[in-house]
Amino acid sequence: MAKRKPAAAAPAGAPAVHPELRPGQSVELLKELHILTRDGQLNQDSRRKLKQVYHLYQFIEPLLAEVLAGRGDVSLADHGAGKSYLGFILYDLFLKAQEVGTVYGIETRRELVEHSRELAGRLGFGRMNFLDVSVEESTRSEALPERIDVVTALHACNTATDDAIQFALAKQAQFVVLVPCCQAEVASVLRKNKNASFGLTPLSEIWRHPIHTREFGSQLTNALRCLQLEAHGYQLTVTELVGWEHSMKNELIIARRTGTPRKNAMERIEAILTELNLSELRSRFAC
């Protein structure tokens, strides 16, 4: 069993750039992520960003530590990575001090992947890898190991979160961390079938008005995702990531693989899809 190494300390006699920063934290990375200004200062906006970074880190760091303590290594795949903000922060604050552990950033925009590769090389973050493939393609990619320990998808738009769930199931991930965003697919099907639904169920009043269609579709999408994970043997915690004053896309879903499926989860999915006239989405959620 591998022992965790303490985070790298700042050089002796060198004061911290800011008391808010943690020992050994990369100032160059924080500038690149616009958490520090170009001259290395913190303003009101960047202090808020830094607070959010630490808040998110406190959720994921224990998961990485648990996997590392259990098997002596840890792998994380971040889907819809964008500029790989999350992967860089996790590597800098946790994995940099370890001799093992790999982060995979998965992003379809080649220019962002190239930028992340360049930044990782410049910072000496040798165990970071970046793939310019879709989430769906990454499931079959030989550039990734057969098993991934932790899967994250933060603000992966629309169905990319669902693809990340399928990836996690295929890779038998021990943990899945999701912050869903822009859940348009369910809302679009609710909207398309709205007239027919009026004659099927009085529940259609819940999404009769366009703004309710959008909000109810978002809520329903996440509820179905939770049931899907539970049906595949995951235990869930659903909470908020940051205060509502920062983001309306605020839901944080953390799933832990127990290997014991919730017995009625798939039945509930089927019943919800049938009752709400969403049967055409069965292939997405009931699998």
N, C-alpha and C positions, 0 to 999 in steps of 0.2 A: 504494500500500500504506500503510495507516494505521499510524502509530507509536503504541505504547502509551504512555500517560501514567503517570507515577509516582503511587502512591497519595497522596491528599491528606495533607499533614503537619499535625500539631497546631500551633496558634498559637504564635508565637515566645514563649519564656519560660514556656509552660504545660506543666508536667510531666504525663506520662502518668498517667492515673487509677490504672493498675496496670501493672507491667512486663510482665505477660502479654498485655496488649492491644496491638494494632498501631496505628501512627500513623494518626489520622483515623478510627478505628473509632467507630461511633455508640454512645455509652453508652446513649442512650434506647432504641435497638433491643435492645441486650443486656439491658436491664431488662425490656423487653416479652417477650423470649424466655425470661426467668427464668434467664439465664446470670449476670447481676448481680442482687444483691438490690435491694430498693426504695431502700436508701440507698447504692447503688452499690458494694457490697462483694462480694468473692469468698469463698465458703465452700468447704469440701471438695467438696461435691456440684457446685457451679457450676464449680469448677476442672476437674473431670472432664468436665463438659459442654463447656466451652470447648476442652479438649484434643481431644474428639471432633469439634467443629466444625472446628478447624484440620486435623485428620487427613482429614476428608472434603474440605475445601477444596483440599488439596494434590493430590487426585486430579483434581478438576474444573477448577481454574484453568488448568492447561496446555492443556486442550482448548479452553477459551474463547479463550485467547491464540493458539492455533494458527489457529483459525477467523478471529479478528480480524485477525491478521497476513496471512492469505491473501486475504481479500476486503474488508477494511475495515469490517466490520460483523459482528454475531453475534446470533443469536436462540436463546433457550432456553425450552423448554416443560417445566414441572414438573407431572407428573400425580399425582392423589391428593394434592394439595399440602397439605391440612389448613390449618394456620395460615401456610402458605408460609414456614416456617422456613428451608428450603434456599434458596429464591429470594431472600429478604431478605439472607441471609448472603452469597450470591454477588454480589448487587448492591452491598452495602455494601463488601465487600473488593476487588471488581474493577471492576464496571461503573460505580460512582459516579465514578470518576476518569477515565472515558472520555467522549467526546462522543457515542458511539453505543452500540448494544447494548440489546436488549429482553428482558425476562423475562415469560413468560406463566404464571400460576398457574392450574391447572385443578382444580376442586373442586366436588363436587355439593352440599355443604352451604352454603346461601345465607348463613347467619349468619357463617360463617368467611370467605366471600368478601367480605362487606360489611366485616368487621373488617379484613381485609388491605387493602382499598381505602382505608379510613380511615387506617390506619397509614402506608401509602405516601404518602398526601397530607400527613400530618403531618410525615413525615421528608423530604419533598421528593424522593422517589424517582419521578420523572416517567415513567420508561420501564419501569414495572412495570404489567402489566395482569392482571386477574383475571376468570375466566369461571366462572359457576356452571352448568356442563354436565358430562355424563359424559365419560369418556375417549373412548368410541365416538362420541358426538355431536361432540366437538371436531374430529374428523377432517374433518367436513363443514362446520364453522363458518366463516362468512365473516369472523369477528373475528380469525382467525389467517391468517398468510400461507401461500402455497402450499408454501413450503419452510421447514423449521425446522432449524437447524444442530445443536443439542444437545437431546436428549430425556432427561429424568430421571424415575424413578419409585422413590421410596424408601419402602419399607414400604406400597406400594399393595396392599391386601389381595386375596387370592385371584386372580380372573381380571383384575383391573384392571391388573396387570403385563403380561398377555398383550395387553390392549387397547392399552397403551402401546407395546408392540412393533409392533402393527399400525399405530398412528399413526406411529411412526418410519419404518416401511417406506413408508407412503403419502407421508410428507413428505420422503423421501430424506435422512433425518438423517445428518450426517457422524459423529456420536457418539451412543451410547446408554449411559446409566449406570443400572443397576438394582440395588436391594437388595430382593429378593423377600421377601414375607411371607405367612403364612397360606395356603399353597398347598393348599386343601382339595379342589379339583375332581378331580384325578387320584386322590387317596386315596379319595374317595367312589366312584369307578368301580371301583377295585381292590377295595374292600369289597363293592360290589354284585355283582361277578362272581367273588367269591372261590371259591365252591363249584365253579363251572364251570371255573375256572382250574386247580384241583387235578388235573383229568383231562387238561389240555392240556400242562402244563409243570411239571417239578420246581422251576423257579424260583419258583413260587408260594409255596414255603416261606419266601422272603424276606419276604413280607408276610402270613404266616399269623396272627401275633399282632397285636392292635389297635395297640399302640404302634409295631410295625414297619411296619404299614400306613401310619400317619401319617408316620413318618420317611422311609420308602422313597418314599412318594408325593411328599414335598417334594423329595427328592434327584432323583427321576425328572423332576419338573416342570422343574426348573432345567436338567437335562441336555437335555431336549427343547427348551427355549427357546434354549439355546446352539446346538444343531444348526439350529434354525429360522433364527437370525440368520446362521449360517455359510452356510446354503443361499441366503441373499439377499445374499451378498457382503460379510459383515462378518468382521473378524478380532477374536478375543476374548482378553481377559485376565480370569481369574477368580481372585479373591483374597478375603481377609477384610477387613472394614471396620474393626472394632475388636476388642479382645481378647474372648475368650469370657466373661470375668467381667462384661462389660457387656451382652451380648445374645446369645441363641442364634440369632436371625435375623441372621446375620452375613455372609452371602455377598454379595460385590460383583462385579457383572458389568459390564465396560466393553467396549463394542463399537465398533470403528472401521470405517467403510465404505471398502472397497477396490474394490468393484465386481467382484470376482472370486469367484464362489461356490465353496464347497467342493463338489467334484464328487459325492461320495457322501453328502452330508449328508441330502438328502431320502430317499434309499434307506435310510439308517440309521433315520430317523424311522419310515418305513413298517414296517421290520423289527421295531423295538422295539414299536410299537403292536400289531402282529399277534402277536408272541411273548408279550406280556404281557396279551393279551385286552383291549386298550384301543382297538379300532378305531373306536368311537363318538366318540373325541376327534380323529379325523383332520381334521375341519374347523377345529380350533383350531391344530394344530401343523403339519400337512402342507399348508400353503398359502403 
